[in-house]
Structures are given as structure tokens and as C-alpha cells.
């Protein structure tokens, strides 16, 4: 079984994992004027999603 020869520092570990940071959800407006995440736009326009008016 492979075992690392030395311990990885928190700095090096953080640099390797820096690309895993979460990004905020992109909101788009639907034809009804609601703000929903991009992946749910079609469902909102078809009436399959409960939305709240934010515009």
C-alpha cells in the first residue's frame, strides 16, 4: 500500500483544493418575472416550481 514519505502541510493541501471552492448560484429572470437558478428556469416557466417574486 502506498504511504506518503512526509506530511502534507495545510498550505499545500489548501493550494491543491483551492479549485473546489463553491460559487454563488446564478439567478435568471423568467418570463413571469421571477428570479430562479439557471438550472430551474424551464421548470419555473412550465409551472412545475413554486417561486417567489423578487423583481
HTML snippet that shows the backbone in 3Dmol.js (N, CA, C, O; Angstrom):
<script src="https://3Dmol.org/build/3Dmol-min.js"></script>
<div id="view" style="width:600px;height:400px;position:relative"></div>
<script>
const pdb = `
ATOM      1  N   UNK A   1       0.834  -1.179   0.000  1.00  0.00           N
ATOM      2  CA  UNK A   1       0.000   0.000   0.000  1.00  0.00           C
ATOM      3  C   UNK A   1       0.884   1.249   0.000  1.00  0.00           C
ATOM      4  O   UNK A   1       1.878   1.305   0.724  1.00  0.00           O
ATOM      5  N   UNK A   2       0.527   2.239  -0.802  1.00  0.00           N
ATOM      6  CA  UNK A   2       1.341   3.445  -0.910  1.00  0.00           C
ATOM      7  C   UNK A   2       1.131   4.355   0.294  1.00  0.00           C
ATOM      8  O   UNK A   2      -0.002   4.624   0.692  1.00  0.00           O
ATOM      9  N   UNK A   3       2.219   4.819   0.859  1.00  0.00           N
ATOM     10  CA  UNK A   3       2.191   5.709   2.010  1.00  0.00           C
ATOM     11  C   UNK A   3       3.076   6.912   1.693  1.00  0.00           C
ATOM     12  O   UNK A   3       4.208   6.728   1.245  1.00  0.00           O
ATOM     13  N   UNK A   4       2.593   8.150   1.911  1.00  0.00           N
ATOM     14  CA  UNK A   4       3.431   9.311   1.625  1.00  0.00           C
ATOM     15  C   UNK A   4       4.644   9.353   2.564  1.00  0.00           C
ATOM     16  O   UNK A   4       4.558   8.947   3.723  1.00  0.00           O
ATOM     17  N   UNK A   5       5.781   9.853   2.042  1.00  0.00           N
ATOM     18  CA  UNK A   5       7.012   9.883   2.831  1.00  0.00           C
ATOM     19  C   UNK A   5       7.023  11.003   3.841  1.00  0.00           C
ATOM     20  O   UNK A   5       7.709  10.903   4.858  1.00  0.00           O
ATOM     21  N   UNK A   6       6.277  12.080   3.590  1.00  0.00           N
ATOM     22  CA  UNK A   6       6.220  13.169   4.562  1.00  0.00           C
ATOM     23  C   UNK A   6       4.825  13.775   4.586  1.00  0.00           C
ATOM     24  O   UNK A   6       4.044  13.637   3.644  1.00  0.00           O
ATOM     25  N   UNK A   7       4.542  14.441   5.679  1.00  0.00           N
ATOM     26  CA  UNK A   7       3.215  15.021   5.887  1.00  0.00           C
ATOM     27  C   UNK A   7       2.991  16.222   4.970  1.00  0.00           C
ATOM     28  O   UNK A   7       3.900  17.023   4.752  1.00  0.00           O
ATOM     29  N   UNK A   8       1.783  16.341   4.440  1.00  0.00           N
ATOM     30  CA  UNK A   8       1.417  17.490   3.611  1.00  0.00           C
ATOM     31  C   UNK A   8       0.965  18.629   4.513  1.00  0.00           C
ATOM     32  O   UNK A   8       0.107  18.435   5.374  1.00  0.00           O
ATOM     33  N   UNK A   9       1.528  19.804   4.327  1.00  0.00           N
ATOM     34  CA  UNK A   9       1.173  20.947   5.159  1.00  0.00           C
ATOM     35  C   UNK A   9      -0.223  21.452   4.800  1.00  0.00           C
ATOM     36  O   UNK A   9      -0.749  21.143   3.731  1.00  0.00           O
ATOM     37  N   UNK A  10      -0.811  22.226   5.697  1.00  0.00           N
ATOM     38  CA  UNK A  10      -2.138  22.786   5.433  1.00  0.00           C
ATOM     39  C   UNK A  10      -2.101  23.743   4.252  1.00  0.00           C
ATOM     40  O   UNK A  10      -3.061  23.836   3.488  1.00  0.00           O
ATOM     41  N   UNK A  11      -0.985  24.455   4.107  1.00  0.00           N
ATOM     42  CA  UNK A  11      -0.843  25.392   2.999  1.00  0.00           C
ATOM     43  C   UNK A  11      -0.863  24.661   1.650  1.00  0.00           C
ATOM     44  O   UNK A  11      -1.586  25.058   0.736  1.00  0.00           O
ATOM     45  N   UNK A  12      -0.084  23.616   1.535  1.00  0.00           N
ATOM     46  CA  UNK A  12      -0.026  22.841   0.298  1.00  0.00           C
ATOM     47  C   UNK A  12      -1.359  22.165   0.020  1.00  0.00           C
ATOM     48  O   UNK A  12      -1.812  22.114  -1.124  1.00  0.00           O
ATOM     49  N   UNK A  13      -1.980  21.649   1.065  1.00  0.00           N
ATOM     50  CA  UNK A  13      -3.275  20.991   0.925  1.00  0.00           C
ATOM     51  C   UNK A  13      -4.326  21.992   0.450  1.00  0.00           C
ATOM     52  O   UNK A  13      -5.163  21.674  -0.395  1.00  0.00           O
ATOM     53  N   UNK A  14      -4.275  23.219   1.008  1.00  0.00           N
ATOM     54  CA  UNK A  14      -5.218  24.258   0.604  1.00  0.00           C
ATOM     55  C   UNK A  14      -5.011  24.707  -0.825  1.00  0.00           C
ATOM     56  O   UNK A  14      -5.975  24.999  -1.533  1.00  0.00           O
ATOM     57  N   UNK A  15      -3.757  24.767  -1.259  1.00  0.00           N
ATOM     58  CA  UNK A  15      -3.476  25.158  -2.641  1.00  0.00           C
ATOM     59  C   UNK A  15      -3.997  24.112  -3.621  1.00  0.00           C
ATOM     60  O   UNK A  15      -4.478  24.454  -4.701  1.00  0.00           O
ATOM     61  N   UNK A  16      -3.900  22.850  -3.248  1.00  0.00           N
ATOM     62  CA  UNK A  16      -4.383  21.782  -4.116  1.00  0.00           C
ATOM     63  C   UNK A  16      -5.907  21.791  -4.207  1.00  0.00           C
ATOM     64  O   UNK A  16      -6.471  21.480  -5.256  1.00  0.00           O
ATOM     65  N   UNK A  17      -6.574  22.149  -3.103  1.00  0.00           N
ATOM     66  CA  UNK A  17      -8.032  22.105  -3.060  1.00  0.00           C
ATOM     67  C   UNK A  17      -8.686  23.444  -3.379  1.00  0.00           C
ATOM     68  O   UNK A  17      -9.905  23.570  -3.270  1.00  0.00           O
ATOM     69  N   UNK A  18      -7.903  24.447  -3.771  1.00  0.00           N
ATOM     70  CA  UNK A  18      -8.453  25.791  -3.968  1.00  0.00           C
ATOM     71  C   UNK A  18      -9.505  25.832  -5.076  1.00  0.00           C
ATOM     72  O   UNK A  18     -10.399  26.677  -5.040  1.00  0.00           O
ATOM     73  N   UNK A  19      -9.416  24.944  -6.047  1.00  0.00           N
ATOM     74  CA  UNK A  19     -10.387  24.950  -7.143  1.00  0.00           C
ATOM     75  C   UNK A  19     -11.728  24.327  -6.743  1.00  0.00           C
ATOM     76  O   UNK A  19     -12.656  24.317  -7.551  1.00  0.00           O
ATOM     77  N   UNK A  20     -11.851  23.812  -5.527  1.00  0.00           N
ATOM     78  CA  UNK A  20     -13.096  23.195  -5.086  1.00  0.00           C
ATOM     79  C   UNK A  20     -14.038  24.184  -4.402  1.00  0.00           C
ATOM     80  O   UNK A  20     -15.093  23.783  -3.912  1.00  0.00           O
ATOM     81  N   UNK A  21     -13.677  25.465  -4.359  1.00  0.00           N
ATOM     82  CA  UNK A  21     -14.498  26.462  -3.673  1.00  0.00           C
ATOM     83  C   UNK A  21     -15.857  26.594  -4.367  1.00  0.00           C
ATOM     84  O   UNK A  21     -15.946  26.515  -5.593  1.00  0.00           O
ATOM     85  N   UNK A  22     -16.909  26.795  -3.576  1.00  0.00           N
ATOM     86  CA  UNK A  22     -18.254  26.933  -4.118  1.00  0.00           C
ATOM     87  C   UNK A  22     -18.454  28.314  -4.717  1.00  0.00           C
ATOM     88  O   UNK A  22     -17.908  29.299  -4.221  1.00  0.00           O
ATOM     89  N   UNK A  23     -19.229  28.381  -5.772  1.00  0.00           N
ATOM     90  CA  UNK A  23     -19.558  29.662  -6.396  1.00  0.00           C
ATOM     91  C   UNK A  23     -21.030  29.957  -6.150  1.00  0.00           C
ATOM     92  O   UNK A  23     -21.827  29.023  -6.048  1.00  0.00           O
ATOM     93  N   UNK A  24     -21.419  31.228  -6.051  1.00  0.00           N
ATOM     94  CA  UNK A  24     -22.822  31.551  -5.828  1.00  0.00           C
ATOM     95  C   UNK A  24     -23.683  31.136  -7.032  1.00  0.00           C
ATOM     96  O   UNK A  24     -23.204  31.101  -8.165  1.00  0.00           O
ATOM     97  N   UNK A  25     -24.937  30.830  -6.770  1.00  0.00           N
ATOM     98  CA  UNK A  25     -25.854  30.402  -7.816  1.00  0.00           C
ATOM     99  C   UNK A  25     -26.208  31.570  -8.724  1.00  0.00           C
ATOM    100  O   UNK A  25     -26.501  32.664  -8.242  1.00  0.00           O
ATOM    101  N   UNK A  26     -26.183  31.348 -10.024  1.00  0.00           N
ATOM    102  CA  UNK A  26     -26.567  32.382 -10.973  1.00  0.00           C
ATOM    103  C   UNK A  26     -28.087  32.412 -11.073  1.00  0.00           C
ATOM    104  O   UNK A  26     -28.718  31.394 -11.357  1.00  0.00           O
ATOM    105  N   UNK A  27     -28.669  33.583 -10.839  1.00  0.00           N
ATOM    106  CA  UNK A  27     -30.114  33.727 -10.931  1.00  0.00           C
ATOM    107  C   UNK A  27     -30.473  34.388 -12.251  1.00  0.00           C
ATOM    108  O   UNK A  27     -29.830  35.349 -12.674  1.00  0.00           O
ATOM    109  N   UNK A  28     -31.502  33.866 -12.894  1.00  0.00           N
ATOM    110  CA  UNK A  28     -32.005  34.442 -14.139  1.00  0.00           C
ATOM    111  C   UNK A  28     -33.493  34.725 -13.958  1.00  0.00           C
ATOM    112  O   UNK A  28     -34.167  34.068 -13.165  1.00  0.00           O
ATOM    113  N   UNK A  29     -33.990  35.694 -14.691  1.00  0.00           N
ATOM    114  CA  UNK A  29     -35.409  36.020 -14.581  1.00  0.00           C
ATOM    115  C   UNK A  29     -36.197  35.225 -15.618  1.00  0.00           C
ATOM    116  O   UNK A  29     -35.737  35.028 -16.742  1.00  0.00           O
ATOM    117  N   UNK A  30     -37.374  34.774 -15.232  1.00  0.00           N
ATOM    118  CA  UNK A  30     -38.235  34.011 -16.128  1.00  0.00           C
ATOM    119  C   UNK A  30     -39.178  34.970 -16.838  1.00  0.00           C
ATOM    120  O   UNK A  30     -39.145  36.175 -16.592  1.00  0.00           O
ATOM    121  N   UNK A  31     -40.008  34.442 -17.708  1.00  0.00           N
ATOM    122  CA  UNK A  31     -40.964  35.275 -18.428  1.00  0.00           C
ATOM    123  C   UNK A  31     -42.003  35.867 -17.490  1.00  0.00           C
ATOM    124  O   UNK A  31     -42.599  36.901 -17.792  1.00  0.00           O
ATOM    125  N   UNK A  32     -42.224  35.210 -16.345  1.00  0.00           N
ATOM    126  CA  UNK A  32     -43.181  35.713 -15.362  1.00  0.00           C
ATOM    127  C   UNK A  32     -42.554  36.760 -14.444  1.00  0.00           C
ATOM    128  O   UNK A  32     -43.249  37.359 -13.623  1.00  0.00           O
ATOM    129  N   UNK A  33     -41.236  36.986 -14.579  1.00  0.00           N
ATOM    130  CA  UNK A  33     -40.570  37.985 -13.765  1.00  0.00           C
ATOM    131  C   UNK A  33     -39.998  37.451 -12.470  1.00  0.00           C
ATOM    132  O   UNK A  33     -39.621  38.235 -11.600  1.00  0.00           O
ATOM    133  N   UNK A  34     -39.921  36.146 -12.316  1.00  0.00           N
ATOM    134  CA  UNK A  34     -39.364  35.541 -11.115  1.00  0.00           C
ATOM    135  C   UNK A  34     -37.853  35.365 -11.270  1.00  0.00           C
ATOM    136  O   UNK A  34     -37.353  35.238 -12.387  1.00  0.00           O
ATOM    137  N   UNK A  35     -37.142  35.358 -10.169  1.00  0.00           N
ATOM    138  CA  UNK A  35     -35.711  35.046 -10.177  1.00  0.00           C
ATOM    139  C   UNK A  35     -35.527  33.616  -9.698  1.00  0.00           C
ATOM    140  O   UNK A  35     -35.903  33.275  -8.576  1.00  0.00           O
ATOM    141  N   UNK A  36     -34.951  32.788 -10.544  1.00  0.00           N
ATOM    142  CA  UNK A  36     -34.719  31.386 -10.217  1.00  0.00           C
ATOM    143  C   UNK A  36     -33.310  31.008 -10.672  1.00  0.00           C
ATOM    144  O   UNK A  36     -32.745  31.672 -11.541  1.00  0.00           O
ATOM    145  N   UNK A  37     -32.729  29.938 -10.089  1.00  0.00           N
ATOM    146  CA  UNK A  37     -31.444  29.453 -10.589  1.00  0.00           C
ATOM    147  C   UNK A  37     -31.569  29.016 -12.047  1.00  0.00           C
ATOM    148  O   UNK A  37     -32.626  28.562 -12.483  1.00  0.00           O
ATOM    149  N   UNK A  38     -30.478  29.160 -12.789  1.00  0.00           N
ATOM    150  CA  UNK A  38     -30.481  28.862 -14.228  1.00  0.00           C
ATOM    151  C   UNK A  38     -30.971  27.444 -14.516  1.00  0.00           C
ATOM    152  O   UNK A  38     -31.682  27.226 -15.498  1.00  0.00           O
ATOM    153  N   UNK A  39     -30.597  26.472 -13.668  1.00  0.00           N
ATOM    154  CA  UNK A  39     -30.974  25.085 -13.932  1.00  0.00           C
ATOM    155  C   UNK A  39     -32.458  24.823 -13.752  1.00  0.00           C
ATOM    156  O   UNK A  39     -32.961  23.800 -14.217  1.00  0.00           O
ATOM    157  N   UNK A  40     -33.187  25.743 -13.074  1.00  0.00           N
ATOM    158  CA  UNK A  40     -34.616  25.541 -12.825  1.00  0.00           C
ATOM    159  C   UNK A  40     -35.496  26.462 -13.659  1.00  0.00           C
ATOM    160  O   UNK A  40     -36.706  26.513 -13.437  1.00  0.00           O
ATOM    161  N   UNK A  41     -34.922  27.192 -14.612  1.00  0.00           N
ATOM    162  CA  UNK A  41     -35.681  28.173 -15.384  1.00  0.00           C
ATOM    163  C   UNK A  41     -36.827  27.523 -16.165  1.00  0.00           C
ATOM    164  O   UNK A  41     -37.957  28.011 -16.130  1.00  0.00           O
ATOM    165  N   UNK A  42     -36.545  26.450 -16.851  1.00  0.00           N
ATOM    166  CA  UNK A  42     -37.571  25.807 -17.663  1.00  0.00           C
ATOM    167  C   UNK A  42     -38.703  25.266 -16.802  1.00  0.00           C
ATOM    168  O   UNK A  42     -39.871  25.386 -17.172  1.00  0.00           O
ATOM    169  N   UNK A  43     -38.376  24.673 -15.663  1.00  0.00           N
ATOM    170  CA  UNK A  43     -39.393  24.150 -14.754  1.00  0.00           C
ATOM    171  C   UNK A  43     -40.268  25.284 -14.222  1.00  0.00           C
ATOM    172  O   UNK A  43     -41.477  25.111 -14.067  1.00  0.00           O
ATOM    173  N   UNK A  44     -39.672  26.433 -13.944  1.00  0.00           N
ATOM    174  CA  UNK A  44     -40.437  27.576 -13.442  1.00  0.00           C
ATOM    175  C   UNK A  44     -41.377  28.117 -14.520  1.00  0.00           C
ATOM    176  O   UNK A  44     -42.509  28.497 -14.224  1.00  0.00           O
ATOM    177  N   UNK A  45     -40.913  28.150 -15.756  1.00  0.00           N
ATOM    178  CA  UNK A  45     -41.751  28.648 -16.846  1.00  0.00           C
ATOM    179  C   UNK A  45     -42.901  27.691 -17.151  1.00  0.00           C
ATOM    180  O   UNK A  45     -43.963  28.126 -17.595  1.00  0.00           O
ATOM    181  N   UNK A  46     -42.702  26.401 -16.921  1.00  0.00           N
ATOM    182  CA  UNK A  46     -43.758  25.419 -17.156  1.00  0.00           C
ATOM    183  C   UNK A  46     -44.724  25.303 -15.982  1.00  0.00           C
ATOM    184  O   UNK A  46     -45.722  24.587 -16.060  1.00  0.00           O
ATOM    185  N   UNK A  47     -44.420  26.014 -14.885  1.00  0.00           N
ATOM    186  CA  UNK A  47     -45.295  25.987 -13.730  1.00  0.00           C
ATOM    187  C   UNK A  47     -45.076  24.801 -12.811  1.00  0.00           C
ATOM    188  O   UNK A  47     -45.945  24.478 -12.002  1.00  0.00           O
ATOM    189  N   UNK A  48     -43.933  24.151 -12.922  1.00  0.00           N
ATOM    190  CA  UNK A  48     -43.652  22.987 -12.097  1.00  0.00           C
ATOM    191  C   UNK A  48     -42.916  23.338 -10.814  1.00  0.00           C
ATOM    192  O   UNK A  48     -42.571  22.456 -10.027  1.00  0.00           O
ATOM    193  N   UNK A  49     -42.674  24.636 -10.603  1.00  0.00           N
ATOM    194  CA  UNK A  49     -41.857  25.071  -9.487  1.00  0.00           C
ATOM    195  C   UNK A  49     -42.547  26.212  -8.760  1.00  0.00           C
ATOM    196  O   UNK A  49     -43.060  27.142  -9.383  1.00  0.00           O
ATOM    197  N   UNK A  50     -42.556  26.132  -7.437  1.00  0.00           N
ATOM    198  CA  UNK A  50     -43.105  27.239  -6.646  1.00  0.00           C
ATOM    199  C   UNK A  50     -42.038  28.312  -6.561  1.00  0.00           C
ATOM    200  O   UNK A  50     -40.924  28.031  -6.119  1.00  0.00           O
ATOM    201  N   UNK A  51     -42.343  29.526  -6.967  1.00  0.00           N
ATOM    202  CA  UNK A  51     -41.377  30.614  -6.934  1.00  0.00           C
ATOM    203  C   UNK A  51     -41.923  31.775  -6.152  1.00  0.00           C
ATOM    204  O   UNK A  51     -43.133  31.906  -5.967  1.00  0.00           O
ATOM    205  N   UNK A  52     -41.019  32.620  -5.690  1.00  0.00           N
ATOM    206  CA  UNK A  52     -41.416  33.846  -5.007  1.00  0.00           C
ATOM    207  C   UNK A  52     -40.966  35.027  -5.861  1.00  0.00           C
ATOM    208  O   UNK A  52     -39.873  35.004  -6.427  1.00  0.00           O
ATOM    209  N   UNK A  53     -41.785  36.037  -5.954  1.00  0.00           N
ATOM    210  CA  UNK A  53     -41.455  37.220  -6.744  1.00  0.00           C
ATOM    211  C   UNK A  53     -40.375  38.010  -6.035  1.00  0.00           C
ATOM    212  O   UNK A  53     -40.515  38.346  -4.859  1.00  0.00           O
ATOM    213  N   UNK A  54     -39.286  38.311  -6.754  1.00  0.00           N
ATOM    214  CA  UNK A  54     -38.202  39.105  -6.179  1.00  0.00           C
ATOM    215  C   UNK A  54     -37.866  40.284  -7.062  1.00  0.00           C
ATOM    216  O   UNK A  54     -36.972  41.061  -6.726  1.00  0.00           O
ATOM    217  N   UNK A  55     -38.538  40.442  -8.160  1.00  0.00           N
ATOM    218  CA  UNK A  55     -38.222  41.550  -9.077  1.00  0.00           C
ATOM    219  C   UNK A  55     -39.159  42.699  -8.835  1.00  0.00           C
ATOM    220  O   UNK A  55     -39.060  43.728  -9.503  1.00  0.00           O
TER     221      UNK A  55
END
`;
const viewer = $3Dmol.createViewer("view");
viewer.addModel(pdb, "pdb");
viewer.setStyle({}, {cartoon: {color: "spectrum"}});
viewer.zoomTo();
viewer.render();
</script>
